[in-house]
Amino acid sequence: MALTLYLHPLASFCHKVLIAFYESEVPFRAVTVDLQDPESAAPVRDAWPVGKIPLLRDEDAGRAVPESSIIIEYVQARRPGPASLLPQDPDARLQARLWDRFFDQYVSVPMQKIVLDRLHPENARDPQGVAAARQTLNTAYAMIDERARRHDWAAGNAFTLADCAAAPALFYAAIVHPFPPALDGLAAYFERLLARPSMRRVLREARPYFGIFPYRDAMPARFLQD
Ligand SMILES: N[C@@H](CCC(=O)N[C@@H](CS)C(=O)NCC(=O)O)C(=O)O
């Protein structure tokens, strides 16, 4: 399988796939996309007109695969590596899928809302939408905290697809909407994610781009160097 992954090194949904690929030792070619540049974005928009990254191309199959969770599942099914990110057991698999959806919808999406709002001019900002996003994050943080006190990983005792989603989502969310100090289960889970070599590699590769992150000023110093 010759795989090309269209991505941006700062983009959280791209980090999710990169973590999965590094965990599973999937060989691939990375192509950095500038979504503001129509020529650079063309391969993504031609295959998936909503124009979101990551997008995978399976060159041998002549097939484009969009959406981070689908990309991970596509590759896991065809090239099982050392890490099984989708458990075989149907109930355990459902848990992995459930918590993957949870981190995408209730952590990544509100986090993106807060980040993108800062890029807008003052008169185009959406304070109500941002307040709602912060409320969603408060609810999500409490749920993760409760769960992380009982399990090492999002779907149970094994690292799965759900943790690939959680790591970048929580990385950026913790910067734009810090964890309440009382949620030490959440904080401990975040540290477990940060300790994964896959996550460390993703952050190392993203570091040269941190200067263009709208909340660069709020990034903890420990993320600015190895
Ligand atoms: N549901 C998608 C979300 C992908 C997504 O939101 N990607 C962001 C980068 S992290 C993006 O392409 N943003 C550009 C845009 O929305 O125009 C997935 O799981 O892959």
The ligand as an ORCA input file, in Angstrom:
! r2SCAN-3c Opt
* xyz 0 1
  N     -14.237     15.545     10.782
  C     -12.966     15.868     10.174
  C     -12.510     17.223     10.661
  C     -11.263     17.705      9.951
  C     -10.950     19.152     10.251
  O     -11.735     19.883     10.878
  N      -9.779     19.557      9.788
  C      -9.373     20.942      9.937
  C      -7.897     20.994     10.315
  S      -7.643     20.296     11.913
  C      -9.539     21.655      8.617
  O      -9.366     21.065      7.574
  N      -9.881     22.928      8.677
  C      -9.979     23.753      7.509
  C     -11.346     24.241      7.226
  O     -12.278     23.926      7.969
  O     -11.496     24.942      6.226
  C     -11.944     14.743     10.457
  O     -12.142     14.008     11.422
  O     -10.976     14.584      9.688
*
